[in-house]
């Protein structure tokens, strides 16, 4: 369950299923999707800028561009609220993406995600390995 002032605020970029934001909200977290706020057409840098301006950690499937953006922002001295990279269905099931996201949200605080690039990989799974 979200804790005011500590919990991550999540922003799903345009390539993430907006139903994930709905399901995160149902679990008690503050999550919005780019399409819900009219940002579906923004470029990646604009997506990250929007998320940062609103104090939101961005979740994306874009493994190619966001690590580069994170590096560019670091070298420019720009802060962001965090970047979470995740494989997308069918490489991983929707349910597994949601479970991993909720586990991350239960584990990390907003302060811990500042300027952090993280992968929603197997360590966030609640399934035995």
C-alpha atoms as one frame of an Amber mdcrd trajectory, in Angstrom:
protein
   0.000   0.000   0.000   1.218   3.485  -0.844   2.574   5.732   1.895   2.051
   9.460   1.321   5.319  11.292   0.768   7.373   8.105   0.504   5.818   5.981
  -2.208   6.782   6.237  -5.829   4.463   8.038  -8.177   4.457   6.105 -11.450
   4.141   7.411 -14.997   3.805   4.875 -17.813   5.233   6.121 -21.073   3.339
   5.781 -24.337   4.521   2.228 -25.093   3.232   0.671 -21.828  -0.297  -0.728
 -21.593  -2.354   1.918 -19.721  -4.267  -0.867 -17.967  -1.156  -1.289 -15.835
  -1.756   2.196 -14.379  -5.354   1.268 -13.642  -4.326  -1.941 -11.904  -1.606
  -0.188  -9.880  -4.214   2.361  -8.755  -6.528  -0.488  -7.725  -3.670  -1.743
  -5.544  -3.491   1.688  -3.885  -0.646   3.329  -5.804  -0.558   6.629  -7.670
  -0.048   5.711 -11.311  -0.928   7.418 -14.579  -0.321   6.546 -18.210   0.873
   8.903 -20.937  -2.313   8.298 -22.929  -4.440   9.305 -19.920  -2.859  12.771
 -19.817  -2.634  13.353 -23.571   1.083  12.575 -23.907   0.959   9.617 -26.295
   2.736  11.571 -29.033   5.653  12.914 -26.981   9.245  11.921 -27.734  11.158
   9.955 -25.082  13.015  13.006 -23.755   9.699  14.840 -23.435   8.163  11.830
 -21.661  11.005  11.825 -19.135  10.769  15.605 -18.710   7.027  15.358 -18.061
   7.500  12.573 -15.516  10.298  14.506 -13.803   8.294  17.734 -13.675   5.492
  15.856 -11.913   7.818  13.944  -9.563   7.000  10.621 -11.201   9.185   7.631
 -11.923   8.759   6.541 -15.535   8.080   2.944 -16.559   8.969   2.028 -20.121
   9.648  -0.915 -22.419  12.176   1.170 -24.370  15.530  -0.473 -23.575  17.252
   1.339 -26.433  16.655   4.994 -25.627  16.155   5.402 -21.888  19.608   4.222
 -20.736  21.065   6.751 -23.183  18.704   9.447 -21.873  19.666   8.637 -18.284
  23.341   9.023 -19.178  22.701  12.307 -21.032  20.725  13.699 -18.111  23.462
  12.633 -15.680  26.191  14.373 -17.704  24.011  17.479 -18.036  23.443  17.578
 -14.258  19.704  17.003 -14.672  17.825  14.986 -12.062  14.910  12.649 -12.760
  12.560  10.756 -10.457  13.696   7.367 -11.733  13.456   5.135 -14.777  12.136
   1.564 -14.697  12.752  -0.623 -17.732  10.641  -3.695 -18.355  10.285  -6.297
 -21.070   6.898  -6.282 -22.691   4.320  -8.927 -23.436   4.569 -11.485 -24.969
   8.171 -11.743 -23.644   6.697 -11.511 -20.141   3.066 -11.862 -19.128   1.005
  -8.836 -18.174   0.348 -10.413 -14.766   4.064 -10.853 -14.129   4.771  -7.232
 -15.097   2.097  -6.107 -12.627   3.392  -8.388  -9.843   6.957  -7.139 -10.315
   5.870  -3.504 -10.446   3.849  -3.858  -7.244   6.771  -5.551  -5.515   9.077
  -2.700  -6.558   6.505  -0.167  -5.331   6.305  -1.985  -1.989  10.100  -2.019
  -1.663  11.580   1.264  -2.903  10.793   4.814  -1.832  10.591   7.831  -4.094
  13.904   9.120  -2.682  15.609   5.818  -3.464  14.563   6.031  -7.120  15.865
   9.553  -7.800  18.344   9.350 -10.696  18.143   5.548 -10.608  17.735   3.324
 -13.643  16.311  -0.058 -12.681  15.170  -3.148 -14.538  11.938  -4.877 -13.600
  13.722  -8.218 -13.846  13.536 -11.538 -11.990  14.714 -10.101  -8.667  11.369
  -8.286  -8.435   9.462 -11.503  -9.001   7.667 -13.056  -6.065   7.899 -16.470
  -7.677  10.502 -18.935  -6.432  13.520 -19.268  -8.688
